[in-house]
Amino acid sequence: ACDLTLDTNTTHKHVKLSEENRKMTRVDEDQRYPDHPDRFDVYPQVLSVESLTGRCYWETEWSGKDGVYISVSYKDIKRKGRSHDCEFGWNEKSWSLIYYFHRLTARHSDKSIVISDCSGSSDRVGVYVDVSAGILSFYSISDTYKLTHLHTFTHTFTQPLHAGFYVNCNSSVSLASALSLNPSHLRELDLSYNHAGKSDTLKHLDKF
């Protein structure tokens, strides 16, 4: 498991951070953050302070119905402007699980897969990254803490990775503390991704 915090220097001015920089909320009021070259100036996005190395797992919970992206991104993703080069999941430098209008979509660059109508699904997601094995997986977490696989990306990662988040209006995303994670999730992932991320279970997963 990894403990992540949100980087104030990357935070869009209409995103408010709270709970020791573990929660981001889309707001109408300008937060008056100072100018910074790392700050996203159009898309309501944030990157994590910590880079992702080795094998990492974390969990997020969202609220609101207007849409969020749970993402992983190279640190050098563009920050300024309205092009898709800056938006998580819409370029070669980032990968996203997108919740929008009660639909879950996995997206990377010009490829997307609609996962499901998620109007009744969980609002808690687990994210697993094995950097050296080139694996990025997303899981839905039920009220009884059951992990259900949603999607796996496979890619040869060539640059430092960070967690990233996008929040639409009236939405928020919170990062769970590593100490609060269910130990069974970590054990389950260790079994599924042993031997440097290799497992027969991956043969049956949707991925691109």
Residue pairs with C-beta under 8 A, 6 or more apart in sequence:
1 56
1 57
1 58
1 178
1 181
1 186
2 50
2 52
2 56
2 57
2 58
2 178
3 50
3 58
3 177
3 178
4 22
4 48
4 49
4 50
4 58
4 163
4 175
5 20
5 21
5 22
5 48
5 49
5 50
5 175
6 17
6 21
6 22
6 24
6 46
6 47
6 48
6 49
6 165
6 175
7 21
7 38
7 46
7 47
7 48
7 49
7 162
8 17
8 21
8 33
9 36
9 38
9 39
10 36
10 38
10 39
10 40
10 45
10 46
10 47
10 79
11 17
11 24
11 31
11 33
11 39
11 40
11 46
12 39
12 40
12 41
12 42
12 43
12 44
12 45
12 46
13 30
13 31
13 32
13 33
13 39
13 41
14 26
14 27
14 28
14 29
14 30
14 31
14 44
15 24
15 25
15 26
15 27
15 31
15 44
15 45
15 46
15 167
16 24
16 25
16 26
16 27
16 29
16 31
17 23
17 24
17 46
18 25
19 174
21 49
22 174
22 175
22 177
23 172
23 173
23 174
23 175
24 46
24 165
24 167
24 172
24 173
25 167
25 171
25 172
26 44
26 64
26 66
26 167
26 168
26 169
26 170
26 171
26 172
33 39
37 79
38 47
38 79
39 79
40 46
40 79
40 86
41 79
41 80
41 81
42 80
42 81
42 82
42 86
43 82
43 86
43 87
43 88
43 166
44 166
44 167
44 168
45 69
45 86
45 87
45 88
45 164
45 165
45 166
46 164
46 165
47 73
47 75
47 162
47 163
47 164
48 162
48 163
48 164
50 162
50 163
51 75
51 160
51 161
51 162
52 72
52 129
52 131
52 160
52 161
52 162
52 163
53 131
54 130
54 131
54 132
55 128
55 129
55 130
55 131
55 193
55 197
56 127
56 128
56 129
56 131
57 126
57 127
57 128
57 129
57 181
57 185
57 186
57 189
58 126
58 127
58 163
58 175
58 176
58 178
58 181
59 124
59 125
59 126
59 127
59 141
59 175
59 176
59 181
59 185
60 70
60 124
60 125
60 127
60 165
60 173
60 174
60 175
60 176
61 123
61 124
61 125
61 173
61 174
61 176
62 68
62 70
62 99
62 123
62 125
62 167
62 171
62 172
62 173
62 174
63 123
63 171
63 172
64 167
64 168
64 169
64 170
64 171
64 172
65 102
65 170
65 171
66 168
66 169
66 170
66 171
67 98
67 99
67 100
67 101
67 166
67 167
67 168
67 171
68 98
68 99
68 165
68 166
68 167
68 168
68 171
68 173
69 88
69 89
69 96
69 97
69 98
69 99
69 164
69 165
69 166
70 96
70 97
70 99
70 125
70 127
70 138
70 165
70 173
71 88
71 89
71 94
71 95
71 96
71 97
71 163
71 164
71 165
71 166
72 94
72 95
72 127
72 129
72 136
72 161
72 162
72 163
72 164
73 88
73 93
73 94
73 95
73 161
73 162
73 163
73 164
74 93
74 94
74 159
74 160
74 161
74 162
75 159
75 160
75 161
75 162
76 93
76 159
77 85
77 86
77 88
77 91
77 93
77 94
77 164
78 85
78 86
79 86
80 86
84 90
84 91
85 91
85 93
87 166
88 94
88 96
88 164
88 165
88 166
89 95
89 96
89 98
89 107
89 108
90 96
90 107
90 109
91 109
92 108
92 109
93 159
94 108
94 164
95 106
95 107
95 108
95 136
95 153
95 155
96 106
96 107
96 108
96 164
96 166
97 104
97 105
97 106
97 115
97 125
97 127
97 138
97 150
97 151
98 104
98 105
98 106
98 107
99 118
100 168
102 117
102 118
102 119
103 114
103 116
103 117
103 118
104 114
104 115
104 116
104 118
104 121
104 150
105 112
105 113
105 114
105 115
106 112
106 113
106 115
106 138
106 150
106 151
106 153
107 113
108 153
108 155
108 208
111 208
113 151
113 206
113 208
115 150
115 151
121 140
122 140
122 141
122 142
122 143
124 140
124 141
125 138
125 139
125 140
125 141
125 150
126 138
126 139
126 140
126 141
126 147
126 185
127 136
127 137
127 138
127 139
127 163
128 135
128 136
128 137
128 138
128 139
128 189
128 193
129 135
129 136
129 137
129 161
130 193
130 196
130 197
131 157
131 161
132 196
132 197
133 193
133 196
133 197
133 198
134 154
134 155
134 156
134 157
134 197
135 152
135 153
135 154
135 193
135 197
135 202
136 152
136 153
136 154
136 155
137 149
137 150
137 151
137 152
137 153
137 205
138 149
138 150
138 151
138 152
139 147
139 148
139 149
139 150
139 185
140 147
140 148
140 150
141 147
141 148
141 185
142 148
145 182
145 184
145 185
147 185
147 188
147 189
149 205
151 205
151 206
151 207
152 202
152 205
152 206
152 207
153 207
153 208
154 207
154 208
163 175
165 173
167 173
192 199
192 201
193 199
